[in-house]
């Protein structure tokens, strides 16, 4: 009538084992589904590599300000830029018209208020060859200088879309 402790433990172990295996199978399916979704998102996405031509001691440098952007849709690009050695910025572009865009960047490691670390600008993309673009743009820093004015800067950028 009474089952031995060994028989009860074996039945209990069997149910625990099937429960663990079921959870493992479900987690594997969930992980593979998420991996497939991420893979198709990346495969269909369009990435851009952007650099700004800067002048350093009478020489021009292409690697001081590099950015990697992800086109969320046809109008919006979001990304991250490395300005110098260890200064990172979050960037965004919004397409106003074909090849014309508004630009915003936020210095993540700067000091001061939120608005003081923001740069806003507009630019135009000239298609040079296939997916290679020359991008003149004008950027204004939202931090005021000593004369209580905003300073603007004309930049020349290069970009390649993957």
N, C-alpha and C positions, 0 to 999 in steps of 0.2 A: 504494500500500500504506500508506504512512504518511500520516496525516492532518496537515494543516498545523496550526500553533499556533492559528491563527484558528478553525478548526473545533473543535478541542479546547476552547478557551475559550468558544465559544458554547454547546456542550453543557454544559459546567460551569456557565456562567451560567444556563442554562435550569433546571438542577436546583436551583441555589441560589435562583433566583427562585420556583420552585414550592414549595420548602421554606419560604421566608419567607412566601409567601402563605398556605400551609396553617397555619402558626403564627399568623398574623394572624387568620385566620378562626376558629381555635379560641379565641384570646384574646377576640375579639369575642363569641363565643357564651358563653364563661365569664363575661365582664363583664356581658352582658345577663341571664344567668341569676341572677347575684348581685344585680343591680339589681332584678329581678323579685321575688326572695325578700325583699329588704329592703323593697321597696314593699308587698308583701302583709303583712309583719310589722307595718309601721307602720300600714297601713290597718286591720288588725284589732285593733290594740293600743288600750289605753285609757290616756290620759295624764291626769294630775291637776295642777292648779295650786293650790298651798297657800300661805297666808300666815298669819302670827301677828300678832294685834293687840298692839301694844306702846305703852307710855305714855312719851312724851318731853316733858318740861317742861310738865306739866299738859295735854297734848294727846295724842290717840290717833293712832297711825300704822299704816297697813296695809302699807307697802312696805319696812320695815326688814328683815324676814326673809321672803324669797320662796323657794319651792321648786317644782321641776318633778319629778314622779314618773311612773314607768312601771310599770304593773301587769303583772308577769311572769306571774302567774296569779291565780286568785280570792283566794288567801290572801296573796300576797307583792307588795309594791310597793317598788321601789328608785328612788332619785333623787338629785338634788343640790340643795343649798340655798345661797342667798347670804345671809349674815348681815352686814348693814352694807355697807360699801363694797367691801372686797376680801377678805373672809373667807368661804371656801367650806367646806361640810360635805357629807359623804356621808350620806344618810338611808335608812332602811329601815323598813317597817311590816309587821307580820304580823297577820293577822286571827285573833282568838281566838274570836269569835262574830260573828253578824251585827251590823255597825256598831260593834263593840268591837275595839280593836286595841292591840298593843304597839308601841312606837316606840323606835328607836335612831338616834343621830346621832354622827358622828365628825368632829371638827375636823381638817381636813387640814393646816392651817398653824399649829396651836398648838404650844406648847412643853411639854415634860414627857413623861412616859411615855404609852404607848398608852391605858391605863385612865383616866388623868387627862383625856384629851381626849374621853371618851365620855360621852354623855348617854342615859339610859334613861327610858322613861315608858310610860304607858297613857292611852288616850283613848276617846272615844265620838263617833260621827258622827250628828248629827240632820239628816235630810233636810228641808230647808226648802222647796225648790221645784225640780222636775225633777232636775237633777244638781248642785245647789248645796247645800252642807252647812255647818253650824256645828259646830265640833269642840272642845269643852272637853277639855283634857288636863292631866295632871300629869307633870312631867319632873323627874328627879333627876340632878344632875351627879355624876359619879363622882370628881371632884376634891374632896378634903376641904378644909374651910375652916380658919381659925386655931384653932378649938376642936376640931379633929380629928373633925368631923361632916360628913355629906353634907347639902347644901342642896337642897330641892325647891322647885318653882315651879309655880303653877297658871296655865295659859295658855288663851287663847281663840283658836282658829284658824278660818279660813274656807277652804273648798276648792270647786273646781269640777272635775268630771270630764268629759273630752271623749270 
